[in-house]
């Protein structure tokens, strides 16, 4: 009878890696008063201003309710402003001046975190890892 090798379990290894990477990015993001998750939401809002909640959640691969909670916190901090969609129902989001300034402060920290991961993996493995993660996200 063949034994299963759980050390090769994709879900277990992906979760462990995701937690470790998140902790690293969070440590850096905390120096400017945010989390890595909040950074990701702010970047997504800046990149595609006025996306609806559903569109933003899809792009971030987040549950809609999780995104709404995250955005509500960013709104309370004065980093994001919401408004109605031009046609139909729902909300769209824009960075406030304060949100844009904080994101600009955080970008060098994100770049440092990216360099740290690239240094750990090596340039070639870094690129291959990003490609593999993109493929996995399509499951």
C-alpha positions in Angstrom: 0.0 0.0 0.0 1.4 3.4 -1.0 1.8 6.0 1.7 0.6 9.6 1.0 3.4 12.2 1.3 1.6 15.1 3.0 4.8 17.1 2.9 3.9 17.6 -0.8 0.4 18.8 0.0 -0.2 21.9 -2.1 -2.9 23.5 0.1 -0.8 23.0 3.3 2.4 24.4 1.7 0.5 27.3 0.0 -1.1 28.3 3.3 2.2 28.2 5.2 3.9 30.2 2.5 1.0 32.7 2.3 1.1 33.2 6.1 4.9 33.7 6.1 4.8 36.1 3.2 1.9 38.0 4.7 3.7 38.4 8.1 6.8 39.8 6.3 4.8 42.3 4.3 2.6 43.2 7.4 5.8 43.9 9.4 6.9 46.5 6.9 3.4 47.9 6.3 2.8 48.4 10.0 5.6 51.0 10.1 3.2 53.3 8.2 0.1 52.2 10.1 -1.5 49.7 7.8 -1.6 46.0 7.0 -0.5 44.3 3.8 -4.2 43.6 3.1 -5.1 47.3 3.4 -2.1 48.1 1.1 -3.5 45.7 -1.5 -7.0 47.3 -1.4 -5.5 50.8 -1.6 -3.4 49.9 -4.6 -6.4 48.2 -6.3 -8.5 51.3 -5.8 -5.8 53.6 -7.1 -5.3 51.4 -10.2 -8.9 51.3 -11.3 -10.8 54.2 -9.8 -14.5 54.0 -9.6 -14.8 50.2 -9.8 -17.9 48.8 -8.1 -17.6 46.7 -4.9 -18.2 43.5 -6.9 -15.6 44.4 -9.5 -13.0 45.3 -6.9 -13.7 42.1 -4.9 -13.4 40.0 -8.1 -10.1 41.6 -9.0 -8.7 41.1 -5.5 -10.1 37.6 -5.3 -11.8 38.6 -2.0 -15.2 37.8 -0.7 -17.4 40.8 -1.2 -18.3 41.0 2.5 -14.6 40.9 3.5 -13.8 43.7 1.0 -16.7 45.8 2.4 -15.4 45.4 6.0 -11.8 46.4 4.8 -13.0 49.4 2.8 -15.2 50.6 5.7 -12.2 50.7 8.0 -10.2 52.6 5.3 -13.1 55.0 5.0 -13.1 55.6 8.8 -9.4 56.3 8.7 -10.1 58.9 6.0 -8.1 57.0 3.3 -10.9 56.0 1.0 -14.1 57.8 -0.1 -17.1 55.9 -1.5 -19.8 57.2 -3.9 -22.7 55.8 -5.9 -22.1 54.2 -9.2 -23.1 56.3 -12.2 -25.7 53.8 -13.5 -27.4 51.3 -11.3 -26.9 50.4 -7.7 -23.8 50.0 -5.6 -20.7 51.9 -4.6 -17.5 53.0 -6.2 -14.3 54.0 -4.3 -11.6 56.6 -4.7 -8.5 57.3 -2.6 -8.6 60.5 -0.6 -5.6 62.8 -0.6 -4.6 61.2 2.7 -5.0 57.7 1.3 -2.9 58.6 -1.7 -0.2 60.1 0.5 -0.1 57.0 2.8 0.1 54.7 -0.2 3.0 56.7 -1.6 4.7 56.3 1.8 4.1 52.6 1.8 5.3 51.9 -1.8 9.0 51.9 -0.9 8.3 49.4 1.9 6.4 47.1 -0.6 9.4 47.4 -3.0 11.6 46.3 -0.1 9.4 43.3 0.6 9.5 42.4 -3.1 13.3 42.6 -3.1 13.4 40.5 0.1 11.4 37.7 -1.5 13.4 37.9 -4.7 16.6 37.7 -2.8 15.3 34.6 -0.9 14.2 32.8 -4.0 16.7 34.1 -6.6 15.5 36.1 -9.6 14.7 33.1 -11.8 12.7 31.3 -9.1 11.0 34.5 -8.1 9.6 34.9 -11.6 8.7 31.2 -11.8 6.9 31.4 -8.5 4.9 34.4 -9.5 3.9 32.6 -12.7 2.9 29.5 -10.7 0.9 31.5 -8.2 -1.0 33.2 -11.1 -1.7 29.7 -12.6 -2.9 28.4 -9.2 -5.2 31.4 -8.8 -7.2 30.2 -11.8 -8.2 26.9 -10.1 
